[in-house]
Amino acid sequence: MSQLTSLTLKAALAGLADKSFSSEELTQAHVDAVAAAKPLNAFVLETPEKALDMARAADARRARGEAGALEGAPLGIKDLFCTEGVRSTACSNILGNFVPTYESTVTANLWRDGAVMLGKLNMDEFAMGSSNESSAFGPVVNPWRAEGQNAKLTPGGSSGGSATAVAADLCLGATATDTGGSIRQPAAFTGTVGIKPTYGRCSRWGVVAFASSLDQAGPIAKTVEDAAILLKSMSGHDAKDSTSLDIEVPDFPSFVGKSVKGLRIGIPKEYRVDGMPAEIDELWEKGIAWLKDAGCEIVEVSLPHTKYALPAYYIVAPAEASSNLARYDGMRYGLRVEGANLTETYVNTRAAGFGTEVKRRILIGTYVLSAGYYDAYYVKALKVRRRIADDFDQAFQKVDALLTPTAPSAAFGLGENADDPVAMYLNDIFTVTVNLAGLPGMSIPAGVDHKGLPLGLQLIGKALDEGTLFSLGGALEKAADFRAKPARWW
């Protein structure tokens, strides 16, 4: 493959600026890489002609001195983002061949800044999953393999296509979404950087809804600085989204490389869970030592309601999903399976259109919202959510950020947890609290396990304080010096 695909986003933008290569050349290299990577199943729709047209337009703008912040950079777009004139399905059969007539705000921001679209990336159906196995287009395969083994591994979910595409050098960066860990867990499983920003930092308009009070867009990238560059373009107020925050977007890249001396870092004792692999614990201790060496003060903190986070999440998220997915009825767009009457058409359409995991969550959600159970489950879960947010508020009175593991294991085999939904849900044990509280969280690749598979560390910040996470992430990245790459087998 061309050396151009191995560049970081920052290096590629520098090369474009000094005319070492054109966007058309850079994009062609990535188009070729995507075409050669079919076994990974990262892309569900490739748009090579559109990409090259956008690249030529970017080269023309640069020649006129009108280059944007991402001018000519080829990116992958998670299939949850609506893209005008390009099929957008949330990797579900129920959306069929839906082609939006509008552009999501996040992708519109990227095109405004000159980015190039390589295509749509695979994901768990409606972003519901932790392994990218619920996609109607089949599972994504992690480019990493355990040493001496050929078993196919999960890249994590729901943004598995985004993480795999970045890890395998198929794009310079990718959009992703995080409802309970769907940016951070795949980043940890693939040796990439992923940040879920503060709720409301990126517009949700034009992003297919899963759980509206939890969903948040963010980037997956090769480095902390690349993630900062992408998040700066993706963020911003949007009048079309009532939850979008009307605040100025900071210059996120300027925080990378800043001194972290004097920052107080909290270590939540509740994150030391039974049965956690020793390697995860050892990596966490290494992370603590790295931040100490960088001049941070380490403080043990308590988040007492952490143990209730997963059950609360798996009540709130399905409840919102049940409500959001009621619109897919076969009447207006997407799949339609005829029946003898209106009710039968609804039933046939939804039975054929939704996959097993989505049906499971709709049923859970409808149950917890039903008369007689609403107070017992849903209202109680909302109270727990408030307590979890309060725990973070208390902790952040003493510390500037928290350091935890990202996931309780390295990447596992495809099919390994397929028959055990609870085991699958436990993948989100360290990540869901951040979504419930609306806080920013970032995963940084920090080491490998005994099988040579990547492991990540998670930083959790105060609301709207992504800048501190970028500074700390840069310090961890420098100390970890993570340079491992998956050996090419595809």
Stockholm file with secondary structure:
# STOCKHOLM 1.0

chainA/1-490         MSQLTSLTLKAALAGLADKSFSSEELTQAHVDAVAAAKPLNAFVLETPEKALDMARAADARRARGEAGALEGAPLGIKDLFCTEGVRSTACSNILGNFVPTYESTVTANLWRDGAVMLGKLNMDEFAMGSSNESSAFGPVVNPWRAEGQNAKLTPGGSSGGSATAVAADLCLGATATDTGGSIRQPAAFTGTVGIKPTYGRCSRWGVVAFASSLDQAGPIAKTVEDAAILLKSMSGHDAKDSTSLDIEVPDFPSFVGKSVKGLRIGIPKEYRVDGMPAEIDELWEKGIAWLKDAGCEIVEVSLPHTKYALPAYYIVAPAEASSNLARYDGMRYGLRVEGANLTETYVNTRAAGFGTEVKRRILIGTYVLSAGYYDAYYVKALKVRRRIADDFDQAFQKVDALLTPTAPSAAFGLGENADDPVAMYLNDIFTVTVNLAGLPGMSIPAGVDHKGLPLGLQLIGKALDEGTLFSLGGALEKAADFRAKPARWW
#=GR chainA/1-490 SS CCGGGGSCHHHHHHHHHTTSSCHHHHHHHHHHHHHTTGGGCCEEEECHHHHHHHHHHHHHHHHTTCCCTTTTCEEEEETTBCBTTBCCCTTCGGGTTCCCSSCCHHHHHHHHTTCEEEEEECCSGGGCCSSSCSCTTCCCCCSCCCTTCCCCBCCCSSSHHHHHHHHTTSSSEEEEEESSSTTHHHHHHHTCEEEECCTTSSCCTTBCCSCTTTCEEEEEESSHHHHHHHHHHHCCCCTTCTTSCCSCCCCGGGGTTCCCTTCEEEEEGGGCCTTCCHHHHHHHHHHHHHHHHTTCEEEEECCGGGGGHHHHHHHHHHHHHHHHGGGCSSSSSSCCCCCSSHHHHHHHHHHHHSCHHHHHHHHHHHHHTSTTTIIIIIIHHHHHHHHHHHHHHHHTTTCSEEEEESSSSSCCBTTTTTTCHHHHHGGGTTTHHHHHHTCCEEEEEEEECTTSCEEEEEEEECTTCHHHHHHHHHHHHHHHTCCCCCCCCC
#=GC SS_cons         CCGGGGSCHHHHHHHHHTTSSCHHHHHHHHHHHHHTTGGGCCEEEECHHHHHHHHHHHHHHHHTTCCCTTTTCEEEEETTBCBTTBCCCTTCGGGTTCCCSSCCHHHHHHHHTTCEEEEEECCSGGGCCSSSCSCTTCCCCCSCCCTTCCCCBCCCSSSHHHHHHHHTTSSSEEEEEESSSTTHHHHHHHTCEEEECCTTSSCCTTBCCSCTTTCEEEEEESSHHHHHHHHHHHCCCCTTCTTSCCSCCCCGGGGTTCCCTTCEEEEEGGGCCTTCCHHHHHHHHHHHHHHHHTTCEEEEECCGGGGGHHHHHHHHHHHHHHHHGGGCSSSSSSCCCCCSSHHHHHHHHHHHHSCHHHHHHHHHHHHHTSTTTIIIIIIHHHHHHHHHHHHHHHHTTTCSEEEEESSSSSCCBTTTTTTCHHHHHGGGTTTHHHHHHTCCEEEEEEEECTTSCEEEEEEEECTTCHHHHHHHHHHHHHHHTCCCCCCCCC
//
